[in-house]
Amino acid sequence: MQKVVNFVDVHYTRFRKDLRARTNLTFRRSAVEDYYAKRYAVPERLYVECTNVCNARCVFCYYPKVADTLPRKYMDVAEFRRIVLEFKAAGGIEVGLTPTVGDPLIDPYFTDRVSVLNEVGLPAFFYTNLIHVSSKIERALREVSTFKFAMNVSVAGFDKEAYARLMGVDRFESMKRNLERVRAIARDNPNFSVAVRLQDYYGSDAAKKTFVAFLDSLGIPYTLNTLVDTWGGLVETDIDQVGDLEKKPRLTRIGPCKISYIKPLVTVDLKLKLCDCRDVRDELIVGDLTQQTLAEIWTGPEANRIRASMYDPERMPEICRKCEMYVSIYDYKG
């Protein structure tokens, strides 16, 4: 990635999105609000945070700031099963096992959750750093039979030194060996797939070429991400200090965020959040799934209150004010 930002393209894209959003807010507000309320009366995708533990310390993640003080938690398997069944019965179509912070493969009950998903039959996916893969996990992945299960591996640093610096742990070779292991499983099991998400950085060209050749030799598809977000500003200083990561630009806040309608997350404590992205301080919790159903919370007063607060940038939740994941519901082409 060259250390050059095409500000013309960046600002033109932001201008185009802002203009479309402001135009829709002015002339189509009711139509857009009705569309989202009806289209996502049941969210298509539900993220379930089965653990809050991670085995990396990525410099662009909030987890290292709380890793030493965060109580380790794992969702009860029976509760996981209840939530997934409830989601399916309501009309949901896909489950994500990626937590806000944490890695799904650290969860000691990961294989039990795969068994639940085999029982329920809903497609599922997750992101992982792939540092840890036990033989028990391998067997579980080989036994995926009634649903499509997609593993997405996040990699920052394309050689040993850069990986240790950006991921915060010296596990580059372990990750590569595990890629070989899971690729072998994917070849044998058509219900399981693996892909890699590469996080680019300045000065990566030579190492990136070598690592991409390694992925090509395994036949693993990959995507290249050139920008990082700052977790709503919470790790902005950390990213600036690293110096070789390019930050994602922020869009103007124009009404509710689209993600608050389409990607809720169940926390490890069985609370429901409106958003799966960066709410590490629990500002977006809208209900307790031990007290109410998913449907009751999703269309309930607290969810609607938070969405409505986003019409005023000063009233919206603090985590949303600088979040680079934000996209207005009025940036709508339909």
C-alpha positions in Angstrom: 0.0 0.0 0.0 1.5 3.3 -1.0 1.6 6.0 1.5 -0.6 8.2 -0.7 -4.2 8.9 0.0 -6.4 10.0 -3.0 -8.3 12.7 -1.2 -10.2 13.6 -4.4 -11.8 10.1 -4.5 -12.3 10.0 -0.7 -14.0 13.4 -0.5 -16.1 12.8 -3.7 -17.4 9.5 -2.3 -18.3 11.2 1.0 -20.0 14.1 -0.9 -22.0 11.7 -3.1 -23.2 9.7 -0.1 -24.0 12.8 1.9 -26.0 14.3 -0.9 -28.0 11.1 -1.5 -28.7 10.8 2.3 -29.7 14.4 2.7 -32.0 14.2 -0.4 -33.7 11.1 0.9 -34.1 12.5 4.4 -35.7 15.6 3.0 -38.0 14.1 0.4 -38.4 10.4 1.3 -38.1 10.2 5.1 -41.3 8.3 5.7 -40.7 5.9 2.8 -37.2 5.0 4.0 -38.2 4.6 7.6 -41.1 2.4 6.6 -38.8 0.3 4.4 -36.4 -0.4 7.2 -39.1 -1.1 9.7 -40.8 -3.7 7.5 -37.7 -5.1 5.7 -35.9 -5.7 9.0 -38.8 -6.4 11.3 -36.7 -9.6 11.9 -33.0 -9.1 11.4 -31.6 -11.5 8.8 -28.4 -11.9 10.6 -27.8 -12.4 14.3 -24.4 -12.1 15.9 -23.9 -14.2 19.1 -21.0 -13.4 21.3 -20.1 -16.8 22.8 -16.9 -15.5 24.5 -15.2 -12.2 25.2 -11.6 -13.7 25.3 -9.0 -13.3 22.6 -5.4 -14.6 22.2 -4.1 -11.7 20.2 -3.4 -8.1 21.1 -3.9 -6.2 17.8 -2.8 -2.6 17.8 -5.9 -1.6 16.0 -8.3 -3.3 18.4 -9.7 -2.1 21.7 -9.2 -5.5 23.4 -5.6 -4.9 24.5 -6.8 -2.0 26.6 -9.1 -4.2 28.7 -7.6 -7.7 28.3 -6.0 -7.7 31.8 -9.2 -6.5 33.6 -12.0 -8.1 31.6 -13.7 -11.0 33.3 -13.5 -14.1 31.1 -16.9 -15.2 30.1 -18.5 -18.0 28.0 -22.1 -18.3 27.0 -24.0 -21.3 28.3 -24.5 -23.8 25.5 -28.2 -24.3 26.4 -28.8 -20.6 26.2 -27.0 -20.5 22.9 -29.3 -23.2 21.6 -32.4 -21.4 22.8 -31.4 -18.1 21.2 -30.5 -19.7 17.9 -33.8 -21.7 17.8 -35.7 -18.5 18.7 -34.0 -16.6 15.9 -34.8 -19.3 13.4 -38.4 -19.5 14.4 -38.7 -15.7 14.0 -37.5 -16.0 10.4 -33.8 -15.3 10.8 -31.5 -16.8 8.2 -27.9 -16.6 9.3 -25.9 -16.7 12.6 -22.5 -14.9 13.2 -20.2 -16.2 15.9 -17.9 -13.2 15.9 -17.9 -11.3 19.2 -17.3 -7.5 19.6 -14.0 -8.5 21.3 -12.7 -12.0 21.5 -12.0 -15.0 19.2 -14.6 -17.8 18.7 -11.9 -20.5 18.6 -10.8 -19.7 22.2 -14.3 -20.7 23.3 -14.0 -24.1 25.1 -17.6 -24.8 24.0 -17.0 -24.1 20.3 -17.5 -27.7 19.3 -20.7 -27.9 21.3 -22.0 -24.8 19.4 -21.2 -26.5 16.1 -23.3 -29.4 17.2 -26.2 -27.0 18.0 -25.8 -25.4 14.5 -25.9 -28.9 13.0 -29.1 -29.5 14.8 -30.7 -26.2 13.9 -29.4 -26.0 10.3 -29.0 -22.3 10.0 -26.0 -21.0 7.9 -23.3 -19.5 10.1 -20.0 -17.7 9.8 -17.3 -16.2 12.0 -14.0 -14.3 12.0 -10.9 -15.6 13.7 -7.2 -14.9 13.9 -6.7 -18.7 13.6 -3.9 -18.7 16.1 -5.6 -21.6 18.0 -7.0 -24.8 16.3 -7.2 -27.9 18.4 -7.7 -31.4 17.1 -11.2 -31.3 18.7 -12.0 -28.2 16.6 -10.7 -29.9 13.5 -13.1 -32.9 14.1 -16.0 -30.5 14.7 -15.4 -28.7 11.4 -15.2 -32.0 9.5 -18.5 -33.0 11.0 -20.4 -29.8 9.7 -23.2 -31.5 7.8 -26.5 -29.7 7.8 -25.5 -26.1 7.4 -22.9 -23.9 5.5 -20.2 -22.7 7.9 -17.8 -20.0 6.7 -14.5 -19.2 8.5 -13.0 -15.8 7.8 -9.4 -15.4 8.9 -8.1 -11.9 9.8 -4.4 -11.4 9.1 -2.4 -8.2 9.7 1.3 -8.5 9.0 2.5 -10.6 6.2 5.8 -11.8 7.7 6.9 -12.8 11.2 8.1 -9.3 12.3 5.1 -7.3 10.9 2.7 -9.8 12.3 4.1 -9.6 15.8 4.0 -5.8 15.7 0.5 -5.4 14.4 -1.2 -8.5 15.9 0.7 -8.1 19.2 1.7 -11.8 19.4 4.5 -13.9 17.8 2.2 -16.5 16.2 2.7 -16.0 12.5 4.0 -19.5 11.7 1.2 -21.1 13.9 -1.4 -19.2 11.9 0.1 -20.3 8.6 0.1 -24.0 9.7 -3.5 -23.7 10.8 -4.4 -22.2 7.4 -3.0 -25.4 5.9 -5.1 -27.5 8.3 -8.4 -25.8 7.8 -7.9 -25.7 4.0 -7.5 -29.5 4.0 -10.8 -29.7 5.9 -12.5 -27.4 3.4 -11.3 -29.6 0.5 -13.0 -32.6 2.2 -16.2 -31.0 3.5 -18.2 -28.9 1.0 -20.3 -27.4 3.9 -17.2 -25.7 5.4 -15.3 -22.9 3.7 -12.3 -20.7 4.6 -11.3 -17.3 3.3 -8.7 -14.7 4.4 -9.1 -11.0 5.1 -5.8 -9.2 4.7 -5.2 -5.9 6.5 -2.7 -3.9 4.5 -0.1 -1.5 5.8 2.5 0.8 4.5 5.7 -0.9 3.2 4.0 -4.3 2.9 4.5 -5.0 -0.8 7.3 -7.6 -0.7 5.9 -9.5 2.3 2.4 -9.3 0.9 3.5 -10.8 -2.4 5.1 -13.7 -0.7 2.1 -14.3 1.6 -0.4 -14.0 -1.2 1.6 -16.6 -3.1 1.3 -18.9 -0.1 -2.5 -18.4 -0.1 -2.7 -19.0 -3.8 -0.7 -22.3 -3.4 -3.4 -23.4 -0.9 -6.3 -22.2 -3.1 -7.6 -20.0 -0.3 -9.5 -16.9 -1.5 -8.7 -13.6 0.1 -9.7 -9.9 0.2 -7.5 -6.9 0.9 -8.6 -4.2 3.3 -6.5 -1.0 3.0 -8.2 1.0 5.9 -8.8 0.4 9.6 -11.4 2.0 11.8 -10.7 3.5 15.2 -13.4 1.9 17.2 -15.3 5.2 17.4 -12.1 7.0 18.2 -11.2 4.8 21.1 -8.0 3.5 19.5 -7.3 6.5 17.2 -4.2 7.6 19.1 -2.8 4.0 19.1 -3.3 3.8 15.3 -1.6 7.1 14.8 1.4 6.0 16.9 1.8 2.8 14.8 2.2 5.0 11.7 1.7 2.5 9.0 -2.0 1.9 9.0 -4.4 4.1 7.0 -7.6 5.2 8.9 -11.0 4.8 7.3 -12.8 8.2 6.8 -15.9 9.0 8.8 -19.2 9.8 7.1 -21.5 12.6 8.1 -24.1 11.5 10.6 -27.5 11.8 8.8 -30.1 9.9 10.8 -30.0 6.4 12.2 -27.2 4.0 11.2 -28.2 1.2 8.9 -26.4 -1.3 11.0 -28.7 -0.6 13.9 -31.5 -2.2 11.8 -29.7 -5.2 10.3 -26.9 -6.6 12.6 -27.8 -7.0 16.3 -25.5 -8.8 18.7 -26.3 -11.0 21.7 -23.7 -10.4 24.3 -22.1 -13.2 26.3 -24.3 -12.0 29.2 -27.5 -12.5 27.0 -28.2 -8.8 26.5 -29.2 -7.6 23.0 -27.2 -4.8 21.3 -28.5 -2.9 18.3 -25.1 -3.2 16.7 -22.4 -5.8 16.3 -19.5 -3.4 15.5 -17.7 -1.5 18.2 -19.9 -1.0 21.3 -17.3 -2.1 23.9 -18.9 0.1 26.6 -22.4 -1.4 26.2 -24.1 1.9 25.2 -26.3 0.1 22.6 -27.9 -2.6 24.9 -31.6 -2.5 24.4 -32.9 -5.5 26.4 -32.3 -8.7 28.3 -32.9 -12.0 26.5 -33.5 -13.7 29.8 -36.5 -11.4 30.3 -37.9 -10.8 26.8 -37.9 -12.4 23.4 -35.7 -11.2 20.6 -38.7 -9.9 18.7 -40.0 -7.9 21.7 -36.7 -6.2 22.2 -35.9 -5.6 18.6 -39.1 -3.6 18.0 -39.4 -2.3 21.5 -39.2 1.2 22.9 -35.5 1.2 23.8 -34.4 0.1 20.4 -36.6 2.7 18.8 -35.3 5.4 21.2 -31.7 4.8 20.3 -32.4 4.9 16.6 -34.4 8.1 17.0 -31.5 9.7 19.0 -29.3 9.4 15.9 -31.2 12.2 14.2 -29.2 14.5 16.5 -25.4 14.0 16.5 -25.3 15.4 20.0 -27.8 13.0 21.4 -26.7 9.8 19.7 -24.7 7.3 21.7 -21.1 8.4 22.2 -19.7 5.3 20.5 -21.6 6.2 17.3 -20.4 9.7 17.0 -17.0 8.9 15.5 -17.6 5.3 14.4 -16.3 4.7 10.9 -18.7 1.8 10.4 -21.6 4.2 10.4 -23.7 4.4 7.2 -27.0 6.4 7.1 -30.2 4.6 6.4 -30.9 7.5 4.0 -27.9 6.5 1.9 -30.5 4.4 0.1 -30.7 3.7 -3.7 -34.0 1.8 -3.7 
